[in-house]
């Protein structure tokens, strides 16, 4: 067996640590939520489904952000997140384990829409908006 050089061992150690930290964070988040909520965070519960959906969406977004096609800009991460949700909902075995109640799903969609509209509103230029309002008031 050929021993690794010191530089190679440091690279392998950094790779192992960089992979281990996110996995440990996911496990710790799940353990904390499970200790608080009990069976709701086990497979088939709403919180388990939401956590899985979130983590798969983040992973899908990162993967789609890495895809580059020729001279085109990288694909938006939102496509990967949408694909992750589509696959979770339509894959037979996975959709049996990851279930989210319709009331929870509707509430989360409304929250997401509110956040999107708020961020869009905060991104508007106040000078342009006030100019448009002044023109509207002069014409009436």
N, C-alpha and C positions, 0 to 999 in steps of 0.2 A: 504494500500500500504506500502510495507516494504522499508524504506529508505536505500540507498546505504551507505556503509562505506566509509571513506575518501580514502582508498586505491583503492576501486572499482571505485569510481568517477574519480580518477586520471587515472586509466587504460582506462576507457571509454573516457575520454577527450583526452588521447593520441591516441586512436584508431580513434576517430573522426577527430582529427587534421591530423593524418597521411593519412587518406583517403581524406580529404578535400583539402590538399595542391596540390596533383597531378591533381585533377579535376580542381581546380582553375587555375593551370598553363596551362592546355590544353585549357580552355576557354579563358584565356588571350592571348595565342599565336594565337588562331583562330581570336579573336577580332582585334588584331594588324594587322594580315595579311588581314583581311576583310576591315579594314579601309584604307589600302593602295591599295588593288587591286580591291575592289568593288565586282561585281557579279561573278568574277572568283573564289572566295572563297566560294560561296554559293553552296548548293547541285546541282550536275551536272557539276560543274566547275572543271578544272584541278587541281587547288591548293587544293580544298576541297577533291578531290579523293586522292591526294598525302598525305595530312595530315592524312586522315582516314586510308590509307594503312599503313603509318608509325606507328601510334598509335596502330592499331590492330596487326601489326607485333611485336611490342615491347611487348604487352600484351601476344600474343601467344608464344613468345620466353620465357618470364618469366614463363608461365604456364608449358611449356615443360621442362624447367630447373628444375622445382620442382618434376617432375615425376621420381620416382625411382622404378626400377623393380628388386627385390631381391638383389643379390650381384653385379649386373651390375652397371656401373657408370650412372649418370643421363643422360637423353636424351639431345642431343645438342639443343641449343636454335634456331638454324637455321631451324630445322624441324618445330617448331612452327611458325616461320616466313613464311616459305613456305606454310604451311597449311592455315595460315591466308590469304595470297594472293590468294591461290586456292579457298577458300571459298568465298572471296569477288568477284572474277571473275565469279564464277559458281552458285551463289545463285541468283535466278531470281529477287527478289525485291531489294536486295542490289546492284546488278550490274546495275540496272537502276539509282540508286542514285549516286553511286560512279563510275565515268567515268574519264578515263585519255586518252587524245588524243594520237594517235599512234606515232606522232613525239616526244611528250614529253616522252613517254614510252621508245622509242628507245634511246633518249638522256640519260635518267636516267640509262638505262642498260649499255650503253657505259661508263658512269661515274663510275658506280659500278664495272665494269670489270677493268677499269684502277686502281681504288683504290685497288682492290683485288690483281692485278698483282704487283702493287707498294709495297704493304705490304709484299707480298711473296718475292720480290726481296730484300727488305731491311732486311728480315730475314735471308738471306744467309750469310754464314761465308766468309769473304773476303780472308782469308788465304787459304781456301779450293778452292775457285774459282780461285785464282791466281796460285795455284799449278796446277790445271787442264789446265790453259792457257799455262803455261810454258811447260808442257808435250806435248801439242799440237804443240807449236812452235818448240820444239826440233825434233819432228817426221817429220816435213815438210821440 
